[in-house]
Amino acid sequence: MTVPPRVFGIAGWKNSGKTGLAVRLVTEFTRRGYKISTIKHAHHDFDIDKVGADSFRHRQAGAHEVTIVSGTRFAIMHELRGDPEPSLQDVLDRIAPCDLVLIEGYKREPVPKIEARRLESKSREPLAPTDPHIVAIAADHAVEGTSLPVFDLDDTVAIADFIADVVSLPQK
């Protein structure tokens, strides 16, 4: 039986600093000796393959899954071909064992998450007031009127400490 992974999310509107925070957190947690995996949710079509590559040709021919393997990495591309998008749990079930899975996006998933906010996207409605799973806010500006912990968006060490506490990461 596999142990379900510890999961923590980073939510926010477009250009709120989610990706930068995710990258800094991965760097910080791996520096601390943790094995980290990430899941990025995209709200648009994307392709990680190159037109004309052998793997692209396999997919174009109708392959359900195409796996590319080398001595340094492997990637599995799964074509939905009209099937519904997999749930977050379906994706988590396919991830190799790790200490923590950081998810970017998935605004409405019932996992603990931090809301990223930037002044330039301040006109967007904050997510925290309507999402009980947001446990903190990381912003590049002052945040008023909340009882949640508020971190400077660039204070990666403090945010990592907070996440480690929330998901009960064992000391390394």
Secondary structure, DSSP 8 states (H G I E B T S, - for coil): ------EEEEE-STTSSHHHHHHHHHHHHHHTT--EEEEE--SS----S-TTSHHHHHHHTT-SEEEEE-SS-EEEEE--TTS----HHHHHHHS---SEEEEE--TTSSS-EEEEE-GGGTTS--SGGG-TTEEEEEESS---S--S-EEETT-HHHHHHHHHHHTT----
